[in-house]
Amino acid sequence: MWGGRFAAGPASVMREINASIPFDKRLWKQDIAGSKAHVAMLAKQGIVSAEDAQAISGGLDTIAAEYEASGVPVNLDLEDIHMVTESRLAELIGPAAGRLHTARSRNDQVATDFRLWVRDAIDEVEAGLEQLQQALLARAEEHDDAVMPGFTHLQSAQPVTLGHHLMAYREMVRRDRSRFADARARLNECPLGAAALAGTGFPIDRHATAAALGFAKPTDNSLDSVSDRDFALDYLMAATQLALHLSRLAEEFIIWASQPFGFIKLPDAYSTGSSIMPQKRNPDAAELVRGHAGRIMGCMNALCVTMKGLPLAYSKDMQDDKPPVFEAHDLIGLSIAAMTGMIETVTFRTDRMRALAESGFATATDLADWLVREANVPFREAHHITGRAVAAAESAGTPLADLPIETLKAIDPRIDERIYAVLTVDASVASRKSHGGTAPDQVRARIAQARKEKA
């Protein structure tokens, strides 16, 4: 490829560091699609003959079948997927293969291939997140009124329903889907035809190639076209946020599966044992999802650092744009599948959840609210009175609801027997009827609304 300018070949280390075929072979489907769209346009514009275009397109179909059957051959001398394919095309159809690269550069070629690949990756993630959301909805509906402790600072705070808790993660996934959708919309412009950096003097039709490849339009600046990797960063940033959400859910499953909590039993399919302790059931799938989040964040950071100081237009540093995206995509796909499987099959021990909700003075705020509502006590004073009641219950080793009325009246005479109607965990959750609250009616309404939404 360099024979016209260079007298000597590259050093062995240069050959190795310069080649991207070991990883960019993943772009082969997108590379062939882009080449077929490009040569069809060249023929329509009269830039290459119909005969050559037909031979090139047929040769590309043959190569695609070979790659599908046997994989892409790795030849470091040919550097990348573009040259590997072009070389094989020349073997198949002869000199006509050399016309394929008319009016394009590897710069706009790889930018187009990579956008197509990321677009396909987003569609894969979207399909996985739809399944994850459906799993969350199904389990939330199953447990819309199951009482569990709600936590702040990992301390028992107020009772909530398990359905409400699971729907919180559904909201996170809804936002994740919107981020990927936004990224897809932004990337859906076609760089093909920008050539090396300045466009081309050939009478090409960039709108035709953009339409053939499913893009909304061609990109509007040739310099930006070949040097832009915002679409890859958008993907990685959306993947990072998603990984954080999956990691939080995984962390809760890890905690909940521990014996001190005992809120869930993970199925055998998503657990492992110990090589020395036969009683162990380790939540390894959840722990790996949690660990993958760190690697995905690292992928995002790697590409940010690669791109942060690059002048326009293309620099060879940008060859390193693909490995972090490929790695993150593989990891996020595994994480989505693992969490979806766990949600679908986990056993929720709602009896244990209820017992702990009843044992942690979680209805203290309901006592304070009752004083405000029924006795016209300012909330700060009610907060102080309730704190004394909690101290009394803790000293007696009993739940708030089991404190004698005499004890409560001694703390504040405005308390009467009606207080017991609000001190149960069921009464507490049922009272939280504000929009987005944990009351079972609210949870059921949100589930019904969510089933009507696309994302």
C-alpha positions in Angstrom: 0.0 0.0 0.0 2.9 2.4 0.7 5.1 1.3 -2.2 4.7 4.5 -4.1 6.2 6.7 -1.4 8.3 4.5 0.8 11.4 2.6 -0.3 11.6 0.3 2.8 9.0 -1.7 4.7 8.1 -1.0 8.3 10.0 -2.3 11.3 8.5 -5.4 12.9 7.4 -3.4 15.9 5.8 -0.8 13.6 4.0 -3.5 11.8 2.6 -4.8 15.1 1.7 -1.4 16.7 0.2 -0.1 13.5 -2.2 -3.0 12.8 -5.8 -2.8 14.0 -7.1 -5.9 12.3 -7.0 -8.0 15.5 -9.8 -5.9 16.9 -11.4 -4.0 14.0 -12.3 -7.2 12.3 -15.5 -6.9 14.3 -16.5 -4.1 11.9 -16.6 -6.4 8.8 -20.4 -6.4 8.3 -20.5 -2.6 8.6 -17.5 -2.3 6.3 -19.0 -4.4 3.6 -22.4 -2.6 3.9 -20.6 0.8 3.6 -18.6 -0.4 0.6 -21.6 -1.7 -1.2 -23.5 1.6 -0.7 -20.5 3.5 -1.9 -19.9 1.6 -5.1 -23.6 1.7 -5.9 -23.5 5.5 -5.6 -20.3 5.6 -7.7 -22.0 3.7 -10.5 -25.1 5.8 -10.4 -23.0 9.0 -10.6 -21.1 7.6 -13.6 -17.8 7.6 -11.6 -17.2 3.9 -12.1 -18.8 1.6 -14.8 -21.8 -0.5 -14.1 -19.8 -3.6 -15.0 -17.1 -2.8 -12.4 -19.7 -1.9 -9.8 -21.5 -5.2 -10.3 -18.2 -7.1 -10.1 -17.2 -5.2 -6.9 -20.6 -5.7 -5.3 -20.6 -9.4 -6.1 -17.1 -9.9 -4.8 -18.1 -8.2 -1.5 -21.0 -10.6 -1.2 -18.6 -13.5 -1.6 -16.3 -12.1 1.0 -19.2 -11.6 3.4 -20.1 -15.2 3.0 -16.5 -16.2 3.7 -16.3 -14.1 6.8 -19.6 -15.5 8.0 -18.4 -19.0 7.6 -14.8 -18.8 8.6 -14.2 -15.5 10.3 -11.9 -12.6 9.2 -8.3 -13.6 8.5 -5.8 -11.6 10.6 -3.0 -10.3 8.4 -0.9 -7.6 10.1 0.7 -6.6 6.8 -2.8 -5.5 5.6 -3.3 -3.5 8.8 -7.1 -3.2 9.1 -10.4 -4.6 8.1 -10.6 -2.2 5.1 -7.4 -3.4 3.5 -8.0 -7.1 4.4 -11.3 -6.9 2.5 -9.9 -4.8 -0.4 -7.0 -7.3 -0.8 -9.4 -10.2 -0.9 -11.6 -8.4 -3.4 -8.6 -7.9 -5.7 -7.9 -11.7 -5.5 -11.5 -12.4 -6.5 -12.2 -9.8 -9.3 -8.8 -8.4 -10.3 -7.9 -4.8 -11.0 -11.5 -3.6 -10.9 -11.3 -3.9 -7.1 -9.0 -0.8 -7.1 -11.9 1.4 -8.2 -13.8 0.8 -4.9 -11.7 3.3 -3.0 -12.5 6.1 -5.5 -13.7 9.3 -3.7 -13.3 8.0 -0.2 -10.5 7.5 2.4 -10.0 5.1 5.2 -10.7 8.1 7.4 -14.3 8.5 6.4 -14.6 4.7 5.8 -13.8 3.9 9.4 -15.9 6.7 10.8 -18.9 5.3 8.9 -18.2 1.7 9.9 -17.8 2.6 13.5 -21.0 4.7 13.6 -22.9 1.8 12.0 -21.4 -0.6 14.6 -22.3 1.7 17.6 -25.8 2.1 16.2 -26.2 -1.6 16.0 -24.8 -1.9 19.6 -27.3 0.6 20.9 -30.1 -1.4 19.3 -28.8 -4.6 21.1 -28.7 -2.7 24.4 -32.2 -1.4 23.9 -33.6 -4.9 23.4 -31.9 -6.1 26.5 -33.1 -3.1 28.6 -36.7 -3.8 27.4 -36.5 -7.3 28.8 -34.9 -6.0 32.0 -37.8 -3.5 32.4 -40.4 -6.2 31.8 -38.8 -8.4 34.5 -38.8 -5.5 37.0 -42.4 -4.7 36.2 -43.5 -8.3 36.6 -41.8 -8.8 39.9 -43.0 -5.4 41.2 -46.6 -6.3 40.3 -46.2 -9.6 42.1 -45.1 -7.8 45.3 -47.0 -4.5 45.0 -48.1 -4.6 48.7 -45.2 -6.7 50.3 -43.8 -4.6 53.1 -40.1 -4.2 53.6 -37.8 -1.7 55.3 -36.9 1.4 53.4 -33.4 2.5 54.2 -31.3 5.7 54.3 -27.7 5.4 55.3 -28.4 1.6 55.3 -30.4 2.2 58.5 -34.1 1.3 58.8 -36.0 4.5 57.8 -39.6 4.0 56.8 -41.5 1.0 55.6 -42.0 0.7 51.8 -43.3 -1.9 49.5 -41.1 -4.3 47.6 -43.0 -3.4 44.5 -42.1 0.3 45.0 -38.5 -0.6 45.5 -38.3 -2.6 42.3 -40.0 0.2 40.4 -37.3 2.6 41.5 -34.9 0.5 39.4 -37.4 0.5 36.5 -37.2 4.3 36.6 -33.4 4.2 36.4 -33.6 1.9 33.4 -36.1 4.2 31.8 -33.6 7.0 31.9 -30.9 4.7 30.7 -33.0 3.9 27.6 -33.6 7.5 26.9 -29.8 8.2 27.1 -29.1 5.5 24.5 -31.9 6.7 22.3 -30.5 10.3 22.4 -27.1 8.9 21.6 -28.5 7.0 18.6 -30.3 10.0 17.3 -27.2 12.2 17.4 -24.9 9.6 15.7 -27.3 9.0 12.9 -25.4 11.1 10.3 -23.2 9.6 7.7 -19.5 10.6 7.3 -19.0 8.7 4.1 -17.8 11.0 1.3 -15.9 13.3 3.6 -12.8 11.5 2.3 -9.5 12.1 4.1 -10.6 15.5 5.6 -11.5 18.0 2.9 -14.2 16.2 0.9 -13.7 15.1 -2.7 -13.7 16.6 -6.2 -15.7 13.7 -7.6 -19.4 14.3 -8.2 -20.6 12.0 -5.5 -24.1 11.9 -3.9 -23.6 11.8 -0.1 -27.4 11.9 0.5 -27.7 8.7 -1.5 -25.1 6.8 0.5 -26.5 8.2 3.8 -30.0 6.9 2.9 -28.8 3.6 1.7 -27.1 3.0 5.1 -30.1 4.1 7.1 -28.7 7.4 8.2 -30.9 10.5 8.6 -28.6 12.7 6.6 -24.9 13.1 5.7 -22.6 15.0 8.1 -22.2 18.7 7.3 -18.5 19.3 7.8 -15.8 17.1 6.3 -13.2 17.9 9.0 -15.6 17.1 11.8 -16.8 14.0 10.0 -13.5 12.1 10.2 -12.4 13.4 13.5 -15.6 13.1 15.5 -15.9 10.3 18.1 -18.6 12.0 20.2 -20.9 9.1 19.2 -18.5 6.6 20.8 -18.2 8.7 23.9 -22.0 9.1 24.1 -22.3 5.4 24.0 -19.7 4.9 26.7 -21.2 7.5 28.9 -24.7 6.0 28.6 -23.2 2.5 29.2 -21.4 3.9 32.3 -24.5 5.3 33.8 -26.4 2.1 33.1 -23.5 0.1 34.7 -23.8 2.2 37.8 -27.5 1.4 38.1 -26.9 -2.3 37.5 -24.1 -2.2 40.1 -26.4 -0.6 42.7 -29.0 -3.3 42.1 -26.4 -6.0 42.2 -25.0 -4.6 45.5 -28.5 -4.8 47.0 -28.9 -8.4 45.9 -25.5 -9.2 47.5 -26.5 -7.6 50.8 -30.0 -9.0 50.7 -28.7 -12.6 50.0 -26.4 -12.4 53.1 -27.6 -14.3 56.2 -28.0 -11.2 58.4 -30.5 -9.8 55.9 -31.9 -12.9 54.4 -34.3 -11.0 52.1 -33.7 -13.1 49.0 -32.5 -16.5 47.9 -30.6 -16.4 44.6 -31.2 -19.4 42.3 -28.5 -22.0 41.8 -28.2 -20.8 38.2 -26.8 -17.4 39.4 -24.8 -18.6 42.4 -21.6 -20.5 43.0 -20.2 -22.6 45.8 -17.0 -22.7 47.8 -14.1 -25.0 47.2 -13.7 -25.5 50.9 -17.0 -24.5 52.6 -19.8 -26.7 51.5 -22.5 -24.5 53.0 -21.7 -21.5 50.9 -24.0 -20.0 48.2 -22.0 -17.1 46.8 -23.7 -14.3 44.8 -20.9 -14.3 42.2 -23.1 -13.2 39.2 -24.1 -10.1 41.1 -20.6 -9.5 42.3 -19.3 -9.7 38.7 -22.0 -7.2 37.5 -20.7 -4.9 40.3 -17.2 -5.4 39.1 -18.0 -4.8 35.5 -19.1 -1.3 36.3 -15.6 -0.3 37.2 -14.2 -1.7 33.9 -16.9 0.0 31.9 -16.1 3.3 33.6 -12.4 2.7 32.8 -13.3 2.2 29.1 -15.1 5.6 29.1 -12.1 7.3 30.8 -9.7 5.7 28.3 -11.4 7.1 25.3 -11.9 10.5 26.9 -8.1 10.7 27.5 -7.4 9.5 24.0 -9.5 12.3 22.5 -8.9 15.1 24.8 -6.0 16.8 23.0 -6.2 15.7 19.4 -6.1 18.5 16.8 -8.3 18.3 13.6 -8.6 16.1 11.7 -7.6 12.4 11.9 -4.7 11.2 14.1 -3.6 7.6 14.5 -4.4 7.8 18.2 -8.0 7.4 17.1 -7.3 3.8 16.1 -7.5 3.1 19.8 -11.1 4.3 19.9 -12.6 0.9 19.2 -11.2 -1.5 21.9 -12.8 0.4 24.9 -16.2 0.5 23.1 -16.0 -3.1 22.1 -15.0 -4.1 25.7 -17.7 -2.0 27.3 -20.4 -3.4 25.0 -19.5 -7.0 25.8 -19.5 -6.3 29.5 -22.8 -4.3 29.5 -24.5 -7.0 27.5 -23.4 -9.7 30.1 -24.5 -7.4 33.0 -27.9 -6.8 31.6 -28.5 -10.5 30.9 -27.3 -11.5 34.3 -29.4 -9.0 36.2 -32.5 -9.8 34.1 -32.0 -13.5 34.9 -31.6 -12.9 38.6 -34.7 -10.6 38.8 -36.8 -13.2 36.9 -35.8 -16.1 39.1 -34.9 -14.7 42.6 -37.0 -15.8 45.6 -38.0 -12.8 47.7 -38.4 -13.7 51.3 -41.2 -11.2 52.1 -41.8 -12.7 55.5 -38.3 -11.8 56.5 -38.6 -8.3 55.0 -41.8 -7.7 56.9 -40.3 -8.9 60.2 -37.4 -6.5 59.9 -39.7 -3.6 58.8 -41.6 -4.1 62.0 -38.6 -4.3 64.2 -36.7 -1.1 63.4 -39.1 1.7 64.7 -39.8 2.4 61.0 -43.2 4.0 61.8 -41.7 6.7 63.9 -42.4 9.3 61.3 -46.0 8.2 61.2 -46.3 9.0 64.9 -44.8 12.5 64.3 -47.2 13.1 61.4 -50.1 12.0 63.5 -49.2 14.6 66.2 -49.0 17.3 63.5 -52.3 16.3 61.8 -54.4 15.4 64.8 -53.0 17.4 67.7 -51.8 20.5 65.8 -48.3 20.0 67.1 -45.5 21.8 65.1 -43.4 19.2 63.3 -40.2 20.0 65.0 -41.9 19.5 68.4 -43.5 16.4 67.1 -40.1 15.1 66.0 -38.8 15.6 69.6 -41.8 13.8 71.1 -41.4 10.9 68.7 -37.8 10.6 69.5 -38.6 10.2 73.2 -41.2 7.5 72.3 -38.6 5.6 70.2 -36.2 5.8 73.2 -38.9 4.4 75.4 -39.6 1.5 73.0 -35.9 0.8 72.6 -35.5 0.7 76.4 -38.5 -1.7 76.7 -37.3 -3.8 73.8 -40.6 -3.5 72.0 -42.0 -2.0 68.8 -43.6 1.4 68.9 -47.0 -0.2 68.2 -46.7 -2.3 71.4 -45.9 0.6 73.8 -48.8 0.9 76.3 -50.9 4.0 75.9 -50.0 5.0 79.4 -46.3 5.2 78.4 -47.2 7.3 75.3 -49.4 9.6 77.3 -46.7 10.1 79.8 -44.4 11.3 77.0 -47.1 13.7 75.7 -50.8 13.8 76.9 -52.1 14.8 73.5 -51.5 11.2 72.3 -54.6 9.0 72.5 -55.6 5.5 71.4 -56.1 6.6 67.8 -52.3 6.5 67.4 -52.3 2.7 67.1 -54.1 3.0 63.8 -51.0 4.5 62.2 -48.2 2.6 63.9 -48.4 -0.6 61.9 -46.3 -1.0 58.8 -49.3 -1.7 56.7 -51.0 1.5 57.7 -47.7 3.4 57.2 -47.3 2.3 53.6 -51.0 2.6 52.8 -50.9 6.3 53.9 -48.1 7.2 51.5 -50.5 8.1 48.7 -48.8 11.1 47.2 -47.8 10.9 43.6 -44.8 8.5 43.3 -45.4 7.2 46.9 -45.1 3.7 48.2 -48.8 3.0 48.8 -49.8 -0.1 47.0 -52.5 1.8 45.0 -49.8 4.2 43.8 -47.5 1.3 42.9 -50.2 -0.4 40.9 -51.0 2.8 39.1 -47.4 3.4 38.2 -47.1 -0.2 36.9 -50.2 0.2 34.8 -48.8 3.5 33.4 -45.4 1.9 32.8 -46.9 -0.9 30.7 -48.3 1.7 28.3 -45.0 3.5 27.9 -42.4 2.7 25.3 -39.6 3.3 27.7 
